[in-house]
Amino acid sequence: MTVRFATFNASLNRAAAGDLMTDLSTPENTQAQAIAEIIQRSNPDVVLVNEFDFDAAGEAAARFQENYLSVSQNGVDSVEYPYVYAAPSNTGIPSGLDLNNDGSVGGPDDAYGFGFFPGQFAFVIYSKYPIVTDQIRTFQEFLWADMPNALLPEDPNDADGNGDTNQWFTPEELAAVRLSSKNHVDVPIDVNGEIIHVLASHPTPPVFDGPEDRNGRRNYDEIRFWADYIEGADYIYDDSGIFGGLGSGAKFVIMGDQNSDPFDGDSLPGAAQLLLENPLVNTAVTPSSAGGPDAAIRQGGVNGNQIGDPAFDTADFGFNPADPTTDIAPGNLRVDYVLPSQNLGITEAQVFWQPSTDPLFPLAEFPTSDHRLVYVDVEDTLPNGFASGDVTQDSVVLWARSTVLGNVTFEYSTDVNFTGLAGSLTATVTDGEVPLKVEIDGLEAGTEYYYRVTDAAGLTKAGRFVTANEVGTYGGFTFGIGGDWQQAPPYPILTSAAASNLDVFVKLGDTIYADLETPALPGITQARTLSDFRTKHSEILSSRFGLSATADLQATTSILATIDDHEIVDNFAGGAAPGDSPDAPDIGSSSDPLFTDDVAFVNDTQVYEDALQAYQEYQPIRDEFYGATGDNRTAGERQLYRTQAFGSDASIFVTDSRSFRDAQLAPANIADPTEFLVQAFDPSRTLLGRAQIDLLKADLLQAQENGTTWKFVVIPEPIQNFGVANAEDRFEGYAAERTELLSFIDQNAIDNVVFMAGDFHGTIVNNLTYQAGPGQAQIATNAFEIVTGPVAFFDGRFGPSVIDIAANFGLITPGQQAFYDVLPISPDLDDIPNDKDDFLKQILISQTDLLGYDPVGLNNNLETAEGLINATLLQGDYLSAHTFSWTELDIDAETQKLTVTTFGIDAYSEADLLANPQAVLDLIPRVVSQFEVLPSLEEPVAVAELIDLTGLDGDVAVNATLTREAAFDNVLKFYETDALGRVGGLLPGEAGYEAAVAANLLDAELFVGNLQTTDANLILAGGTYYAPVLLIDGSVSNLATIEDAVLGSGRIQRQGDVWSFEDLTDNDFNDLVVTLKSIEPVAV
């Protein structure tokens, strides 16, 4: 939403204390009426009124509201400001010192700030939004001398006669002189749960002094104070003695009459630029008027020689009584500012100054004020944040949604301060509802990048992403996963994910609930248009009660994403015909069906197309489509399936289990599920669609062949066995395809496969078994599954839901349910039913035992599965089904050990949130489940031609004898590899391998003259493999590498400890012969 901030030097100061209160005590003061009308016509949400005399009781401020702002002026709507802050001021407060060095003490020029009485020329802030009064910071007493490198005035003419021309102020005066001529105040405004800091001040005019320029210097430093404050300067202290500036990332608006024009007038050069050129300040739009240029022409004189654009002027100075058509110095200036932070966009900015032909022209003219009201409309023009996704070794998709039409710039760098850009791209917003996506390529693998997004409103936000490591690198990998955003924001569970600096976060699906009413679409229980779906996705990423945890997460972590059912409607089947798929009337979200088109598949209906278009638009992922698959249900359709390797630590395979599935079976008869179990094994039925299942199998096999340790398969619905209740909607209802996939993994010895699922609204971990057919024995695999979530789904949590089902089917007694109800939510390592999760586990196991399924957990297995997974439970349990949660998976770079940690918070309902939002925001994520798994690792068979130093630490001395019978001056060099000869992420035989070799050559080399024999030594670092490479005739452009041996072309041969090299094609293999004599650690 838009918030209007305004500043107005209203010249409501008076010559004597109390005069302003007198003038405002009736509604008849013509100046106050004009000021009030200007404010009413501009209707700011927050307005700073400069030169408004201070009284401690705030009586003058109250009278101005009651008698002027609350009264319609010339038919303009009145305006109410329920929140008011009148700032105390240094003006007129006696210092007891001769600060102007005129030889006497007293008077307005010896006050801490120029003024004839205490509080003259002060200021007041009116706000429609709550002022957080207990967090206001004032800097009235901050000493000028305490500002580092302050521009304290010198005394060139020795005005005080003390013989010191270096310092205008004496030591006694320096210990008392305050920086602020009025006050500097930080007033936090609570705008719908988000704090915007109003930074208000009114620096002294840079005139009315002498050659020492003490006012000009003070003006400069008063302006500089805010520049330092927004940068978090630690020298600053407030009047309560608290040190430090504004916190990083805080939103602010600097407001006030700064008495400094950036180009003209008498202020020190560069004073205004301290704010205007500060990278934390948004100056994308400058407030302007038609009246400023009109006045410059009418008033002439010095205005004709000024540098600044008169459209930006805010003060009507320089009136010449002798000739009103010829202004004298300083002329009209820009001195009043409303400057929002870079994390606030500017949608409109104006100066209230009409040209002389406008009927309103007299309103703002003298004697109203010699200043004009200035306002800026700010909003978060990137309301859904910004994101990165689909990251690879060398590319990433960057995403943002700006509500302002125009260009959006995406910049990226390896430097957090963006001192050197790696590149930038620009895209154009033509529809504020449609996000932008750009794909960046040419990135470096395994590198942390920072990126920032700047839209046409000048709003800038910055984030990070990390490119994937090259295959062949074991550098460790950490990612998160979560699903089920059933409730509206703010999702405090994700605050810990956003702060974890993950490499990737996987959104498991149900990223919106299109079939449920939420605040963004009141009264609509089923989204059915493109606009509806966009609104739903925007809501999930929007701030609520001051927190947008999903957007915060996406700013810090690259995203992978897929859908489940609630992106359209519960349990829909995209590969079914309309009428055969579950639809809105079936679940009660609407009496009107969604899928009514005359098409073969749900995934060709307009609602599906609109829902998936909105989904793609609002996810930072590439828009990909299947080609000619030979299957009408997948050909040409959107492809959400992804596979991405993250070094050799892990590969992630993201599947779409909704778009191509057959219609689900009728629910099983719980008393006799035989028919259901048989039908589920129909091999013609599919969950993933043939094109997708084939891709997944091929990519899993390729990952195993590449030596990838962990393979994570993202499947929105669980693949583990739970029993027949509600099984029609998950893999158990498509048992033949389930068996096809798990048997493929098993029979191809694809190790360390972890399925990641959502949909069940709880954390449930189990190893995976399968059957060759209904009723047959369970076949164990070393794969397991982690079901995680929900991000927020109070009524659908797995624990309470299962207990209700069990009670309804008579599986537990009323007494047992009552016992469950009083148990705590306190996951622990044991199975004693002294907490809700242990009680739930007993219910689940009792049901899976009936069908011979593996019980929940990795520590309680069928005999056939025992010992296949080396897991250790560290905290909580393998079941945690009562909290909101997300899961972190961390792979250790050295051991490849996988640590799985699920973080949870106490569940809350929408009613809980509305009743006490702060209590929900204060929920702190805690560990509810943690376990570790050691991988099954097969040592690869090393390429024979490599030198193996993996068993040695530190430096290693290699001693060899070299002989040569070749005319070419061949040189032997080396490069580091893994066991497969991989360098730069490339295996021998892959395109670019020889170039990667040339780029990674070590300095160490061996050489022997023709027809000579010599002994040679070299030092290599232990702990890795080295490949020899022959530089034929010493040239890096003509290499004989192990690639030749691997491909069978035979330019390197090894027999035992003897390496023979061929530089041409005569195959005598005597062009260099190296006999390894010894390998020994270098003595320390």
Secondary structure, DSSP 8 states (H G I E B T S, - for coil): --EEEEEEEEEE--SSTTHHHHHTTSTT-HHHHHHHHHHHHH--SEEEEEEE---TT-HHHHHHIIIIITS-BTTB------EEEEE---BT-B-SS-TT-SS---SGGGBSBS-SSTTTT-EEEEESS-B-GGG-EE-TT-BGGGSTT------TT-TTSSS--S-SS-HHHHTT-BS-SS--EEEEEEETTEEEEEEE-----S-SS-TT-HHHHHHHHHHHHHHHHHTT-TT-B-TTS-B----TT-EEEEEEE----SSSSSS-TTTTHHHHT-TTB--SS--B-SHHHHHHHHH-GGGGG--S-GGG--B-----TT-TTS--TT-SB--EEEEEBTTSEEEEEEE----TTSTTGGGGSTTS-SB--EEEEEE-SSTT-EEEES--SSEEEEEE--SS-EEEEEEEESSTT-SS-SEEEEEEES-TTS-EEEEEES--TT-EEEEEEE-TT--EEEEEEE----TT----EEEEEE--B-S-S--GGGHHHHTTT-SEEEE-S--S-TTS--TTSTT-SS--SHHHHHHHHHHHTS-BTTB-HHHHHHHHSEEEE---STTTSTT--TTS-TTTS--HHHHTS-SS-S--SSSSSGGGSHHHHHHHHHHHHTSSS---B----S-TTTTT-B---EEEEETTTEEEEE--SSTT---------SS--HHHHHHHT-TT--SS-HHHHHHHHHHHHHHHHTT-SEEEEE-SS--S---STTGGGSGGGGHHHHHHHHHHHHHTT--SEEEEE-SSSSEEEEEEEE-SSTT---EEEEEEEEE---SB-STT-HHHHHHHHHHHTTSS-HHHHHHHHHS-----SS--SSSHHHHHHHHHHHHHHHTT---SBSSS--GGGTTSSEEEEEEE-SEE-SEEEEEEEEE-TTT--EEEEEEEEE---HHHHHH-HHHHHT---EEEEEEEEE---------TTSEE-TT--SEEEEEEEEEE--SS--EEEEEEE-TT--BTTB-TTSTTHHHHHHHT--S-EE---TTEEEEEEEEEESSSEEEEEEEGGG-TTSEE-HHHHHTT--SEEEETTEEEE-SSSS----SEEEEEEEEEE---
